[in-house]
Protein backbone atom coordinates (compact mmCIF):
# COMPACT_ATOMS: atom_id res chain seq x y z
CA UNK A 1 0.00 0.00 0.00
CA UNK A 2 1.38 3.36 -0.95
CA UNK A 3 2.43 6.00 1.58
CA UNK A 4 0.79 9.40 1.11
CA UNK A 5 2.87 12.52 1.71
CA UNK A 6 2.00 14.60 4.74
CA UNK A 7 -0.10 11.99 6.53
CA UNK A 8 0.47 11.24 10.20
CA UNK A 9 1.03 7.60 11.04
CA UNK A 10 -2.48 7.25 12.48
CA UNK A 11 -4.08 8.88 9.44
CA UNK A 12 -2.02 6.61 7.21
CA UNK A 13 -3.14 3.56 9.20
CA UNK A 14 -6.79 4.57 8.78
CA UNK A 15 -6.22 5.09 5.06
CA UNK A 16 -4.52 1.67 4.77
CA UNK A 17 -7.40 0.01 6.64
CA UNK A 18 -10.02 1.60 4.39
CA UNK A 19 -8.04 0.71 1.29
CA UNK A 20 -7.66 -2.90 2.44
CA UNK A 21 -11.35 -3.04 3.30
CA UNK A 22 -12.15 -1.90 -0.23
CA UNK A 23 -10.12 -4.79 -1.67
CA UNK A 24 -11.85 -7.19 0.71
CA UNK A 25 -15.27 -5.89 -0.40
CA UNK A 26 -14.32 -6.49 -4.04
CA UNK A 27 -13.37 -10.12 -3.33
CA UNK A 28 -16.11 -11.01 -0.83
CA UNK A 29 -18.94 -8.50 -1.29
CA UNK A 30 -21.59 -10.51 0.55
CA UNK A 31 -19.40 -11.11 3.59
CA UNK A 32 -18.40 -7.44 3.70
CA UNK A 33 -22.01 -6.30 3.26
CA UNK A 34 -23.41 -8.43 6.07
CA UNK A 35 -20.48 -7.70 8.38
CA UNK A 36 -21.03 -3.97 7.82
CA UNK A 37 -24.77 -4.32 8.55
CA UNK A 38 -23.97 -6.22 11.75
CA UNK A 39 -21.40 -3.72 13.03
CA UNK A 40 -23.62 -0.75 12.12
CA UNK A 41 -26.41 -2.32 14.17
CA UNK A 42 -24.02 -2.87 17.08
CA UNK A 43 -22.95 0.79 17.10
CA UNK A 44 -26.43 2.26 16.63
CA UNK A 45 -27.60 4.37 19.56
CA UNK A 46 -29.71 2.35 21.97
CA UNK A 47 -29.71 2.11 25.73
CA UNK A 48 -26.00 2.88 25.42
CA UNK A 49 -25.00 6.01 23.54
CA UNK A 50 -22.75 5.85 20.50
CA UNK A 51 -20.02 7.48 22.62
CA UNK A 52 -20.32 4.77 25.27
CA UNK A 53 -20.16 2.08 22.58
CA UNK A 54 -17.03 3.65 21.09
CA UNK A 55 -15.42 3.78 24.55
CA UNK A 56 -16.21 0.08 25.04
CA UNK A 57 -14.76 -0.72 21.61
CA UNK A 58 -11.63 1.28 22.41
CA UNK A 59 -11.19 -0.66 25.65
CA UNK A 60 -11.66 -3.99 23.92
CA UNK A 61 -9.17 -3.05 21.20
CA UNK A 62 -6.60 -2.11 23.86
CA UNK A 63 -7.15 -5.35 25.79
CA UNK A 64 -6.81 -7.42 22.60
CA UNK A 65 -3.94 -5.25 21.30
CA UNK A 66 -5.58 -4.65 17.93
CA UNK A 67 -3.68 -1.60 16.70
CA UNK A 68 -5.94 -0.74 13.76
CA UNK A 69 -9.02 -0.92 16.00
CA UNK A 70 -7.29 1.22 18.64
CA UNK A 71 -6.77 3.95 16.06
CA UNK A 72 -10.22 3.51 14.48
CA UNK A 73 -12.06 3.60 17.80
CA UNK A 74 -9.93 6.46 19.15
CA UNK A 75 -11.24 8.40 16.17
CA UNK A 76 -14.75 7.11 16.86
CA UNK A 77 -14.51 8.28 20.47
CA UNK A 78 -13.30 11.72 19.39
CA UNK A 79 -16.02 11.94 16.74
CA UNK A 80 -18.65 11.13 19.41
CA UNK A 81 -17.31 13.83 21.76
CA UNK A 82 -15.44 11.65 24.25
CA UNK A 83 -12.92 13.52 26.33
CA UNK A 84 -9.30 12.50 26.71
CA UNK A 85 -10.07 11.62 30.34
CA UNK A 86 -12.96 9.31 29.35
CA UNK A 87 -10.79 7.59 26.76
CA UNK A 88 -7.89 7.10 29.17
CA UNK A 89 -10.25 5.72 31.83
CA UNK A 90 -11.62 3.21 29.29
CA UNK A 91 -8.04 2.25 28.48
CA UNK A 92 -7.19 1.87 32.16
CA UNK A 93 -10.09 -0.54 32.70
CA UNK A 94 -8.92 -2.51 29.65
CA UNK A 95 -5.41 -2.56 31.11
CA UNK A 96 -6.76 -4.14 34.28
CA UNK A 97 -7.68 -7.11 32.07
CA UNK A 98 -4.87 -6.94 29.52
CA UNK A 99 -1.99 -6.15 31.90
CA UNK A 100 1.20 -4.33 31.03
CA UNK A 101 1.00 -5.05 27.30
CA UNK A 102 -2.41 -3.36 27.11
CA UNK A 103 -1.22 -0.42 29.21
CA UNK A 104 1.77 0.05 26.92
CA UNK A 105 -0.60 0.39 23.95
CA UNK A 106 -2.79 2.86 25.86
CA UNK A 107 0.12 5.13 26.79
CA UNK A 108 1.68 5.04 23.33
CA UNK A 109 -0.58 4.33 20.35
CA UNK A 110 -3.88 5.54 21.81
CA UNK A 111 -2.39 8.79 23.12
CA UNK A 112 -0.54 9.36 19.83
CA UNK A 113 -3.77 8.76 17.93
CA UNK A 114 -5.70 11.16 20.17
CA UNK A 115 -3.15 13.88 19.56
CA UNK A 116 -3.01 13.36 15.79
CA UNK A 117 -6.75 12.93 15.23
CA UNK A 118 -8.10 15.80 17.35
CA UNK A 119 -10.11 18.23 15.28
C-alpha positions in Angstrom: 0.0 0.0 0.0 1.4 3.4 -0.9 2.4 6.0 1.6 0.8 9.4 1.1 2.9 12.5 1.7 2.0 14.6 4.7 -0.1 12.0 6.5 0.5 11.2 10.2 1.0 7.6 11.0 -2.5 7.2 12.5 -4.1 8.9 9.4 -2.0 6.6 7.2 -3.1 3.6 9.2 -6.8 4.6 8.8 -6.2 5.1 5.1 -4.5 1.7 4.8 -7.4 0.0 6.6 -10.0 1.6 4.4 -8.0 0.7 1.3 -7.7 -2.9 2.4 -11.3 -3.0 3.3 -12.2 -1.9 -0.2 -10.1 -4.8 -1.7 -11.9 -7.2 0.7 -15.3 -5.9 -0.4 -14.3 -6.5 -4.0 -13.4 -10.1 -3.3 -16.1 -11.0 -0.8 -18.9 -8.5 -1.3 -21.6 -10.5 0.6 -19.4 -11.1 3.6 -18.4 -7.4 3.7 -22.0 -6.3 3.3 -23.4 -8.4 6.1 -20.5 -7.7 8.4 -21.0 -4.0 7.8 -24.8 -4.3 8.6 -24.0 -6.2 11.7 -21.4 -3.7 13.0 -23.6 -0.8 12.1 -26.4 -2.3 14.2 -24.0 -2.9 17.1 -22.9 0.8 17.1 -26.4 2.3 16.6 -27.6 4.4 19.6 -29.7 2.4 22.0 -29.7 2.1 25.7 -26.0 2.9 25.4 -25.0 6.0 23.5 -22.7 5.8 20.5 -20.0 7.5 22.6 -20.3 4.8 25.3 -20.2 2.1 22.6 -17.0 3.6 21.1 -15.4 3.8 24.6 -16.2 0.1 25.0 -14.8 -0.7 21.6 -11.6 1.3 22.4 -11.2 -0.7 25.6 -11.7 -4.0 23.9 -9.2 -3.1 21.2 -6.6 -2.1 23.9 -7.2 -5.3 25.8 -6.8 -7.4 22.6 -3.9 -5.3 21.3 -5.6 -4.7 17.9 -3.7 -1.6 16.7 -5.9 -0.7 13.8 -9.0 -0.9 16.0 -7.3 1.2 18.6 -6.8 4.0 16.1 -10.2 3.5 14.5 -12.1 3.6 17.8 -9.9 6.5 19.2 -11.2 8.4 16.2 -14.8 7.1 16.9 -14.5 8.3 20.5 -13.3 11.7 19.4 -16.0 11.9 16.7 -18.6 11.1 19.4 -17.3 13.8 21.8 -15.4 11.6 24.2 -12.9 13.5 26.3 -9.3 12.5 26.7 -10.1 11.6 30.3 -13.0 9.3 29.4 -10.8 7.6 26.8 -7.9 7.1 29.2 -10.3 5.7 31.8 -11.6 3.2 29.3 -8.0 2.2 28.5 -7.2 1.9 32.2 -10.1 -0.5 32.7 -8.9 -2.5 29.7 -5.4 -2.6 31.1 -6.8 -4.1 34.3 -7.7 -7.1 32.1 -4.9 -6.9 29.5 -2.0 -6.1 31.9 1.2 -4.3 31.0 1.0 -5.1 27.3 -2.4 -3.4 27.1 -1.2 -0.4 29.2 1.8 0.1 26.9 -0.6 0.4 24.0 -2.8 2.9 25.9 0.1 5.1 26.8 1.7 5.0 23.3 -0.6 4.3 20.3 -3.9 5.5 21.8 -2.4 8.8 23.1 -0.5 9.4 19.8 -3.8 8.8 17.9 -5.7 11.2 20.2 -3.2 13.9 19.6 -3.0 13.4 15.8 -6.8 12.9 15.2 -8.1 15.8 17.3 -10.1 18.2 15.3 
